[in-house]
Amino acid sequence: MKVSYHGHSVVLIEVNDKKIIIDPFITGNGETDLKADDLSVDVILLTHGHNDHVGDTVDLAKRNDALVVAPFELATYLGWQGVTAHPMHIGGAHEFDFGKVKLTQAFHGSAYVVEEEKQIIYTGMPSGILFSAEGKTIFHAGDTALFSDMKLIGERNEIDIAFLPIGDNFTMGPEDASLAANWLQAKTVVPIHYNTFPVIEQDPESFVKLLAEGQGKVIAVGQSIEL
């Protein structure tokens, strides 16, 4: 399994001859190395409905005939945009041909904003994602505050790599994210959701120093690791 980071909260997983992208905010993302028009994916996993996470989902899904997996209300809304969507909800899991997806809690908001119409579209509860395939488990926390049930997620899952937001302001900051890492007990913890906007500027290397020795790893934009 190959896992790569592409700025903000964008994570690409390559497994079982499939390309699975999480939260494909590409257009308008000054921190990514990807170009939406050149990207080929089979599956899109979404944590919640904010614009900087839904991103290029509709265009990518239509152009690649990709499956979108998202919380129920968000999946329904995207289905109305003409994409093939599989709805899920927090606590639920589903076995797909590319791997197992389970949604976890996340403490945040979830709405899609149509700026030109000054419209906010409710898209259900935000979530984190547990993805398992080939005997490996990835946890993408989505946008979230620290919450104590992260201990339970860590106790019930042997997590190989956890992607945790550290930007503060909208999500956990480095200190809270370091406690989350301790509770999750992931073998590797990678910081995400930082430096995209001035208000979430952080030093990822400083965050890694807060973690247990050898647990934290900064993955540069465009780089990958093998699990």
MIPADO-782397 format. One record per residue (C-alpha): x, y, z; residue in three letters; residue number from 1. Coordinates in steps of 0.1 Angstrom, whole numbers, plus 5000, padded with zeros to 4 digits. Each point is the difference from the previous one (the first is absolute). Example, Ala and Ser with C-alpha at 12.3 -4.5 7.8 and 13.67 -1.06 7.14 Angstrom:
2
<site x="5123" y="4955" z="5078" type="ALA" seq="1"/>
<site x="5014" y="5034" z="4993" type="SER" seq="2"/>
//
This chain:
227
<site x="5000" y="5000" z="5000" type="MET" seq="1"/>
<site x="5014" y="5034" z="4990" type="LYS" seq="2"/>
<site x="4988" y="5031" z="5018" type="VAL" seq="3"/>
<site x="5008" y="5036" z="4990" type="SER" seq="4"/>
<site x="4993" y="5035" z="5013" type="TYR" seq="5"/>
<site x="4990" y="5028" z="4977" type="HIS" seq="6"/>
<site x="4994" y="5031" z="5022" type="GLY" seq="7"/>
<site x="4973" y="5011" z="5024" type="HIS" seq="8"/>
<site x="4980" y="4968" z="5007" type="SER" seq="9"/>
<site x="5006" y="4982" z="4967" type="VAL" seq="10"/>
<site x="5012" y="4964" z="5003" type="VAL" seq="11"/>
<site x="5003" y="4976" z="4971" type="LEU" seq="12"/>
<site x="5000" y="4962" z="5006" type="ILE" seq="13"/>
<site x="5010" y="4975" z="4974" type="GLU" seq="14"/>
<site x="4989" y="4965" z="5008" type="VAL" seq="15"/>
<site x="4984" y="4970" z="4982" type="ASN" seq="16"/>
<site x="5006" y="5017" z="4966" type="ASP" seq="17"/>
<site x="4979" y="5029" z="5011" type="LYS" seq="18"/>
<site x="5007" y="5037" z="5007" type="LYS" seq="19"/>
<site x="4980" y="5013" z="5029" type="ILE" seq="20"/>
<site x="5002" y="5037" z="5009" type="ILE" seq="21"/>
<site x="4988" y="5016" z="5032" type="ILE" seq="22"/>
<site x="4987" y="5035" z="5001" type="ASP" seq="23"/>
<site x="5011" y="5012" z="4965" type="PRO" seq="24"/>
<site x="5004" y="5037" z="5005" type="PHE" seq="25"/>
<site x="5022" y="5007" z="4971" type="ILE" seq="26"/>
<site x="4988" y="5031" z="4981" type="THR" seq="27"/>
<site x="5007" y="5030" z="5021" type="GLY" seq="28"/>
<site x="5024" y="4980" z="5023" type="ASN" seq="29"/>
<site x="5033" y="5018" z="4999" type="GLY" seq="30"/>
<site x="5017" y="4972" z="5019" type="GLU" seq="31"/>
<site x="4993" y="4971" z="4976" type="THR" seq="32"/>
<site x="5021" y="4986" z="4973" type="ASP" seq="33"/>
<site x="4970" y="4985" z="4981" type="LEU" seq="34"/>
<site x="4981" y="5013" z="4970" type="LYS" seq="35"/>
<site x="4964" y="4990" z="5000" type="ALA" seq="36"/>
<site x="4998" y="4997" z="4962" type="ASP" seq="37"/>
<site x="5029" y="4975" z="5000" type="ASP" seq="38"/>
<site x="4988" y="4979" z="5029" type="LEU" seq="39"/>
<site x="4986" y="4965" z="4996" type="SER" seq="40"/>
<site x="4983" y="4983" z="5030" type="VAL" seq="41"/>
<site x="4976" y="4971" z="5005" type="ASP" seq="42"/>
<site x="4986" y="5010" z="5034" type="VAL" seq="43"/>
<site x="4995" y="5032" z="5019" type="ILE" seq="44"/>
<site x="4995" y="4999" z="5038" type="LEU" seq="45"/>
<site x="4987" y="5031" z="5017" type="LEU" seq="46"/>
<site x="5001" y="5009" z="5037" type="THR" seq="47"/>
<site x="4975" y="5029" z="4999" type="HIS" seq="48"/>
<site x="4984" y="5027" z="4978" type="GLY" seq="49"/>
<site x="5022" y="5030" z="5004" type="HIS" seq="50"/>
<site x="5012" y="5014" z="4967" type="ASN" seq="51"/>
<site x="5037" y="4995" z="5008" type="ASP" seq="52"/>
<site x="4993" y="4963" z="5003" type="HIS" seq="53"/>
<site x="4974" y="4993" z="4974" type="VAL" seq="54"/>
<site x="5022" y="5020" z="4976" type="GLY" seq="55"/>
<site x="5000" y="4985" z="4965" type="ASP" seq="56"/>
<site x="4979" y="4970" z="5009" type="THR" seq="57"/>
<site x="4972" y="5005" z="4974" type="VAL" seq="58"/>
<site x="5023" y="5006" z="4971" type="ASP" seq="59"/>
<site x="5024" y="4971" z="5009" type="LEU" seq="60"/>
<site x="4971" y="4976" z="5006" type="ALA" seq="61"/>
<site x="4983" y="5008" z="4967" type="LYS" seq="62"/>
<site x="5031" y="4999" z="4979" type="ARG" seq="63"/>
<site x="5014" y="4968" z="5015" type="ASN" seq="64"/>
<site x="4967" y="4983" z="5007" type="ASP" seq="65"/>
<site x="5012" y="4998" z="5036" type="ALA" seq="66"/>
<site x="4980" y="4989" z="5030" type="LEU" seq="67"/>
<site x="4995" y="5026" z="5027" type="VAL" seq="68"/>
<site x="4997" y="4987" z="5036" type="VAL" seq="69"/>
<site x="4987" y="5026" z="5025" type="ALA" seq="70"/>
<site x="4978" y="5006" z="5030" type="PRO" seq="71"/>
<site x="4963" y="4996" z="4990" type="PHE" seq="72"/>
<site x="4989" y="5036" z="4995" type="GLU" seq="73"/>
<site x="5032" y="5009" z="4981" type="LEU" seq="74"/>
<site x="4997" y="4969" z="4978" type="ALA" seq="75"/>
<site x="4964" y="5009" z="4992" type="THR" seq="76"/>
<site x="5009" y="5035" z="4991" type="TYR" seq="77"/>
<site x="5028" y="4989" z="4977" type="LEU" seq="78"/>
<site x="4977" y="4973" z="4985" type="GLY" seq="79"/>
<site x="4978" y="5029" z="4989" type="TRP" seq="80"/>
<site x="5030" y="5015" z="4982" type="GLN" seq="81"/>
<site x="5001" y="4968" z="4979" type="GLY" seq="82"/>
<site x="5028" y="4980" z="5017" type="VAL" seq="83"/>
<site x="4998" y="4964" z="5011" type="THR" seq="84"/>
<site x="4999" y="5001" z="5038" type="ALA" seq="85"/>
<site x="5000" y="4975" z="5028" type="HIS" seq="86"/>
<site x="4985" y="5014" z="5032" type="PRO" seq="87"/>
<site x="5013" y="4991" z="5034" type="MET" seq="88"/>
<site x="4998" y="5013" z="5036" type="HIS" seq="89"/>
<site x="5020" y="5002" z="5032" type="ILE" seq="90"/>
<site x="5006" y="4966" z="5015" type="GLY" seq="91"/>
<site x="4991" y="4981" z="4968" type="GLY" seq="92"/>
<site x="5025" y="4980" z="4980" type="ALA" seq="93"/>
<site x="4998" y="4985" z="4965" type="HIS" seq="94"/>
<site x="5021" y="4975" z="4981" type="GLU" seq="95"/>
<site x="5008" y="5012" z="4965" type="PHE" seq="96"/>
<site x="5020" y="4982" z="4973" type="ASP" seq="97"/>
<site x="5029" y="5024" z="5008" type="PHE" seq="98"/>
<site x="4999" y="4998" z="5038" type="GLY" seq="99"/>
<site x="4980" y="5006" z="5031" type="LYS" seq="100"/>
<site x="4987" y="5035" z="5009" type="VAL" seq="101"/>
<site x="4987" y="5009" z="5034" type="LYS" seq="102"/>
<site x="4990" y="5035" z="5011" type="LEU" seq="103"/>
<site x="5009" y="5013" z="5034" type="THR" seq="104"/>
<site x="4989" y="5031" z="5020" type="GLN" seq="105"/>
<site x="5015" y="5034" z="4993" type="ALA" seq="106"/>
<site x="4992" y="5031" z="5019" type="PHE" seq="107"/>
<site x="4997" y="5028" z="4974" type="HIS" seq="108"/>
<site x="4974" y="5014" z="4976" type="GLY" seq="109"/>
<site x="4989" y="4988" z="4966" type="SER" seq="110"/>
<site x="4983" y="5023" z="4974" type="ALA" seq="111"/>
<site x="5007" y="5009" z="4963" type="TYR" seq="112"/>
<site x="5001" y="5037" z="4994" type="VAL" seq="113"/>
<site x="4988" y="5014" z="4966" type="VAL" seq="114"/>
<site x="5016" y="5034" z="5002" type="GLU" seq="115"/>
<site x="4983" y="5016" z="4970" type="GLU" seq="116"/>
<site x="4966" y="4992" z="5014" type="GLU" seq="117"/>
<site x="5009" y="5007" z="5036" type="LYS" seq="118"/>
<site x="4987" y="4965" z="5007" type="GLN" seq="119"/>
<site x="5011" y="4975" z="5027" type="ILE" seq="120"/>
<site x="4990" y="4964" z="4992" type="ILE" seq="121"/>
<site x="4999" y="4976" z="5031" type="TYR" seq="122"/>
<site x="5019" y="4968" z="4992" type="THR" seq="123"/>
<site x="4995" y="4980" z="5031" type="GLY" seq="124"/>
<site x="5024" y="4990" z="5028" type="MET" seq="125"/>
<site x="5038" y="5002" z="4994" type="PRO" seq="126"/>
<site x="5020" y="4968" z="5003" type="SER" seq="127"/>
<site x="5034" y="4984" z="5001" type="GLY" seq="128"/>
<site x="5009" y="4970" z="4979" type="ILE" seq="129"/>
<site x="5015" y="4967" z="5009" type="LEU" seq="130"/>
<site x="5011" y="4983" z="4968" type="PHE" seq="131"/>
<site x="5013" y="4964" z="5000" type="SER" seq="132"/>
<site x="5015" y="4978" z="4973" type="ALA" seq="133"/>
<site x="5028" y="4975" z="4996" type="GLU" seq="134"/>
<site x="5002" y="4996" z="5038" type="GLY" seq="135"/>
<site x="5007" y="5037" z="5005" type="LYS" seq="136"/>
<site x="4979" y="5028" z="5015" type="THR" seq="137"/>
<site x="5001" y="5037" z="4993" type="ILE" seq="138"/>
<site x="4982" y="5025" z="5021" type="PHE" seq="139"/>
<site x="4992" y="5034" z="4985" type="HIS" seq="140"/>
<site x="4985" y="5021" z="5028" type="ALA" seq="141"/>
<site x="4984" y="5026" z="4977" type="GLY" seq="142"/>
<site x="4995" y="5034" z="5016" type="ASP" seq="143"/>
<site x="4995" y="4996" z="5037" type="THR" seq="144"/>
<site x="5006" y="5012" z="5035" type="ALA" seq="145"/>
<site x="5016" y="4977" z="5025" type="LEU" seq="146"/>
<site x="4974" y="4976" z="5016" type="PHE" seq="147"/>
<site x="5005" y="4973" z="5025" type="SER" seq="148"/>
<site x="4985" y="4972" z="4979" type="ASP" seq="149"/>
<site x="5032" y="5001" z="4980" type="MET" seq="150"/>
<site x="5012" y="4977" z="5028" type="LYS" seq="151"/>
<site x="4973" y="4975" z="4990" type="LEU" seq="152"/>
<site x="5010" y="5003" z="4963" type="ILE" seq="153"/>
<site x="5036" y="4992" z="5009" type="GLY" seq="154"/>
<site x="4990" y="4971" z="5023" type="GLU" seq="155"/>
<site x="4977" y="4983" z="4974" type="ARG" seq="156"/>
<site x="5022" y="5005" z="4969" type="ASN" seq="157"/>
<site x="5037" y="4993" z="4993" type="GLU" seq="158"/>
<site x="5007" y="5031" z="4980" type="ILE" seq="159"/>
<site x="5031" y="5000" z="4978" type="ASP" seq="160"/>
<site x="4998" y="5037" z="4990" type="ILE" seq="161"/>
<site x="4979" y="5028" z="5013" type="ALA" seq="162"/>
<site x="4995" y="5033" z="4983" type="PHE" seq="163"/>
<site x="4992" y="5027" z="5025" type="LEU" seq="164"/>
<site x="4992" y="5037" z="4995" type="PRO" seq="165"/>
<site x="5023" y="5024" z="5019" type="ILE" seq="166"/>
<site x="4990" y="5034" z="4985" type="GLY" seq="167"/>
<site x="4981" y="5013" z="5031" type="ASP" seq="168"/>
<site x="4973" y="5026" z="4997" type="ASN" seq="169"/>
<site x="4976" y="4977" z="4980" type="PHE" seq="170"/>
<site x="5013" y="4967" z="5014" type="THR" seq="171"/>
<site x="5024" y="4986" z="5026" type="MET" seq="172"/>
<site x="5032" y="5018" z="5005" type="GLY" seq="173"/>
<site x="5034" y="4983" z="5004" type="PRO" seq="174"/>
<site x="4996" y="4995" z="5038" type="GLU" seq="175"/>
<site x="4966" y="4984" z="4998" type="ASP" seq="176"/>
<site x="5010" y="4980" z="4969" type="ALA" seq="177"/>
<site x="5030" y="4986" z="5020" type="SER" seq="178"/>
<site x="4976" y="4987" z="5026" type="LEU" seq="179"/>
<site x="4978" y="4985" z="4973" type="ALA" seq="180"/>
<site x="5031" y="4982" z="4987" type="ALA" seq="181"/>
<site x="5007" y="4986" z="5034" type="ASN" seq="182"/>
<site x="4964" y="4987" z="5004" type="TRP" seq="183"/>
<site x="4999" y="4986" z="4965" type="LEU" seq="184"/>
<site x="5033" y="4981" z="5004" type="GLN" seq="185"/>
<site x="5005" y="5000" z="4962" type="ALA" seq="186"/>
<site x="5034" y="4987" z="4989" type="LYS" seq="187"/>
<site x="5005" y="5031" z="4978" type="THR" seq="188"/>
<site x="4983" y="5034" z="5004" type="VAL" seq="189"/>
<site x="5001" y="5025" z="4972" type="VAL" seq="190"/>
<site x="4989" y="5037" z="5004" type="PRO" seq="191"/>
<site x="4975" y="5014" z="4975" type="ILE" seq="192"/>
<site x="4977" y="5031" z="4996" type="HIS" seq="193"/>
<site x="5027" y="5026" z="5006" type="TYR" seq="194"/>
<site x="5016" y="5029" z="4981" type="ASN" seq="195"/>
<site x="4973" y="5002" z="4973" type="THR" seq="196"/>
<site x="4987" y="5033" z="5013" type="PHE" seq="197"/>
<site x="5018" y="5025" z="5023" type="PRO" seq="198"/>
<site x="4976" y="4993" z="5029" type="VAL" seq="199"/>
<site x="5012" y="4963" z="5002" type="ILE" seq="200"/>
<site x="5037" y="5005" z="4995" type="GLU" seq="201"/>
<site x="5020" y="4975" z="5021" type="GLN" seq="202"/>
<site x="5034" y="4984" z="5001" type="ASP" seq="203"/>
<site x="4995" y="4963" z="4995" type="PRO" seq="204"/>
<site x="5035" y="4991" z="5012" type="GLU" seq="205"/>
<site x="4992" y="5016" z="5033" type="SER" seq="206"/>
<site x="4969" y="4979" z="5002" type="PHE" seq="207"/>
<site x="5019" y="4968" z="4994" type="VAL" seq="208"/>
<site x="5023" y="5009" z="5029" type="LYS" seq="209"/>
<site x="4970" y="4998" z="5023" type="LEU" seq="210"/>
<site x="4993" y="4964" z="4992" type="LEU" seq="211"/>
<site x="5016" y="4968" z="5012" type="ALA" seq="212"/>
<site x="5034" y="4993" z="4985" type="GLU" seq="213"/>
<site x="4997" y="4987" z="4965" type="GLY" seq="214"/>
<site x="4962" y="5003" z="4999" type="GLN" seq="215"/>
<site x="4997" y="5033" z="4981" type="GLY" seq="216"/>
<site x="5009" y="5005" z="4963" type="LYS" seq="217"/>
<site x="4996" y="5030" z="4978" type="VAL" seq="218"/>
<site x="4992" y="4990" z="4965" type="ILE" seq="219"/>
<site x="5009" y="5027" z="4975" type="ALA" seq="220"/>
<site x="4974" y="5009" z="4974" type="VAL" seq="221"/>
<site x="5002" y="4974" z="4972" type="GLY" seq="222"/>
<site x="5020" y="4975" z="5020" type="GLN" seq="223"/>
<site x="4988" y="4965" z="5009" type="SER" seq="224"/>
<site x="5006" y="4972" z="5024" type="ILE" seq="225"/>
<site x="4995" y="4962" z="4995" type="GLU" seq="226"/>
<site x="4980" y="4981" z="5026" type="LEU" seq="227"/>
//
